[in-house]
Amino acid sequence: MDNIPSEPNLRIQKEPDVKVDSDNTYHISGTVEGFTSFNAPVTIEHFSETLRYMGGNPNEQASWECMEIYVGKKKLK
């Protein structure tokens, strides 16, 4: 049987903390839990991201610009 490498899928735990700057910049932080492809939990990490609201419908992804994302100490963007 071969080992199949997989990246954990990340899911936000609980409600994240959201802070808003006056220039439509949102700072979101909280914890994410990583799951394997077999849905087994493997890690819990702190995350933070900075988003800019560009206007329009806030429920549409196109209305937001992702400025940076960190999971643990790793910068993803």
FENRA-V963233 format. One record per pair of residues at least 6 apart in sequence whose ideal C-beta (glycine too) atoms are under 6 Angstrom apart, sorted by the first residue. I is the first residue (numbers start at 1). GAP is how many residues later the second one is. D is the distance in Angstrom with one decimal. If there is no record, write none. Layout:
I/GAP/D, I/GAP/D
This chain:
6/30/6.0, 6/31/4.4, 8/26/3.1, 8/27/5.7, 8/34/5.3, 9/26/4.9, 10/22/4.4, 10/24/5.6, 11/22/5.5, 12/18/6.0, 12/20/5.5, 13/18/4.7, 13/20/5.4, 16/12/5.0, 16/14/3.4, 17/12/5.1, 18/10/5.3, 19/8/4.6, 20/6/5.6, 24/28/5.9, 24/29/4.3, 25/27/5.3, 26/25/4.7, 27/23/5.6, 28/21/5.1, 29/19/4.2, 31/13/5.8, 31/15/5.7, 32/13/5.6, 32/15/4.9, 33/8/5.6, 33/11/5.1, 34/8/4.9, 34/9/4.0, 35/6/5.6, 36/6/5.6, 45/26/5.2, 45/27/4.3, 47/24/4.8, 48/22/5.0, 49/20/4.3, 50/17/4.2, 50/18/5.0, 51/13/5.1, 51/15/5.8, 52/13/4.4, 52/15/5.9, 54/9/5.5, 54/11/5.7, 56/7/4.2, 57/6/5.7, 66/11/5.9, 68/9/5.5, 69/7/4.4, 69/8/4.8
